[in-house]
Each structure stands twice: as C-alpha cells, then as structure tokens.
Amino acid sequence: MSKELKVGIFVLASLLIFLGTLAYVDQLTGVHIPYKTYFSYAGGVDPGSLVRFGGMRVGSITAIRQWREDPTKIEVLIEVKGDVPVNADSVVMLTSLSPLGDKYLEITTGTKKARRISPWGTIPSVEPVSLDDLARQASALIPTVQSTL
C-alpha cells in the first residue's frame, strides 16, 4: 500500500469521525425556535442568559436591542428548544431564583388548549416590579393609612 493511499484513508476516516461527531452534537442540542418579547426594562440579562419554561432550562437569549417601532421598549430575542409548547397563553417574566441570583427569563406554561406561537412570534411579557416601584407604591399609600388611623 502506497503512502498516498494511507494518507487518503486517514484523511477520509478523520473526516467521517468529524462529521459523525458534528451530527451527534447537533442531535444533542436539537432544533431551537426563535421568539421575541418586549420589556420597558431588561436590566440584569444579556445575550446568552438563560430562558426557562415552567422552571426547566429550555434556551437562551440571543439578542437584546432597542425596538425600532417603539423606542421606549426593549426587544429581547430568544431561542427555545423545538419541543417546548410555547402557546398564546404563555407569558414571559424577567425574574431570578433568589434575591442575589442571576436574572433570567421565565416563560409560563400557559394552557393546554391554547394555540402554539409560530416561530418569530411574540410572547406577551409581564413587566418586572422593582424594589423602587414597591417603595413608590408604599409611599403613595402612607397618607391614606395615616388618615384612616
């Protein structure tokens, strides 16, 4: 057997192993479906941040940018595993597992009979409530409580 033939077989075998590994890794990661959502405030998350569905890890944030149609909104693009049933009753929230934990996006499960949102569709969002918002609301209630007492 000539050297050229041995090298050719080695290169072909290496290529087959590489393609097999690539197909295996692609099968592990699976198909991801893109969605978008909008917030007035998206602090604490960045591209690559986690997306959960009913508490399970299902994807990640791919981009965060100012929305062209409404500059007061932040457009958040996400990718979710293809087998996740994101439907019209699902809602996206910006949250964390603990007060000191990293922020992530949580998608609620919605209802069983709701229609599925198509790829690149918009998932409705719920604005996060910050401690500042709670303090403002409490301050607004103080005069009412004082007059009642």
Summary of the structure (lengths in Angstrom):
residues: 149
radius of gyration: 23.6
end to end distance: 100.1
largest distance: 100.1
contacts: 366
relative contact order: 0.17
helix: 30%
strand: 31%
